[in-house]
């Protein structure tokens, strides 16, 4: 499924439709993390679980991800919350679906939370409920944490992947970046300072992180939202979860664990009889959506 972004190109999403009429089932929109895609294992895992519980699932490739570099003249970044609205409107206008839920993992979680915070009291016009796993509430802190020696492997992987993607992008849009300069980049912070920030009109990486981080907007969210995060996440620090005012917003349900790593939360076996597999956080998120739908149906009755 392609979603039109106007002058900014198109998004490509992979959709699993329930066999009955499209308007007879809710839809769950899924957003992946940095350098992921619609085929990232965690999006496929969540999709299978949600589909088994009656949801259409829409796994969105962010701009340039999943082999879509040719579909948009822009790059992608954590600030593109407007793309959430584009997907919601597409499901409404082209498929008649209005019972829509949202879920994001890591970078996709930031984009989703940023969107909900920006909408404030209008958020429930677009999404009935949301859930996020390992959301980076403060992008600058996360970028600094990646510079720690213990995170060298993650840093190297992300930077290498971003540079390779930019090479592919430049074959479709020559001049989009100074590739020779990009080849010398060694950290995510440097990539965002050299590439991401100027491409999207930010003054610097620090300016980009400050304006794109969802943390300051959490207090504005008015949609039931589950936030799952682990204290031992090597990439996203815990501190912002304790200082962003989450506890003051009754619409937010934080689910903090001691262990789980970054978007992992994998047990040795399913936690409950109803869990399809051992991916604990994915199961809890889908349970949250199902419980919300039941509660909403009960209120109607």
Secondary structure, 3 states (H helix, E strand, C coil): CEEECHHHCEEEEEEECCCCCHHHCCEEEEECCCCCCCCCHHHHHHHHHHHHCCCEEEEEECCCCCCCHHHCCCCCCCCCCHHHHHHHHHHHHHHCCCCEEEEEECHHHHHHHHHHHHHHHHHHHCCCEEEEECCCCCHHHHHHHHCCHHHHHHHHHHHHHHHHHHHHHHHHCCCCCCHHHHCCCCCHHHHHHHHHHHHCCCCCHHHHHHHHCCHHHHHHCCCEEEEEEECCCCCCCCHHHHHCCHHHCCCEEEEEECCCCCCCCECCCCCCCCCCCCEHHHHHHHHHHHHHHHHHHHHHC
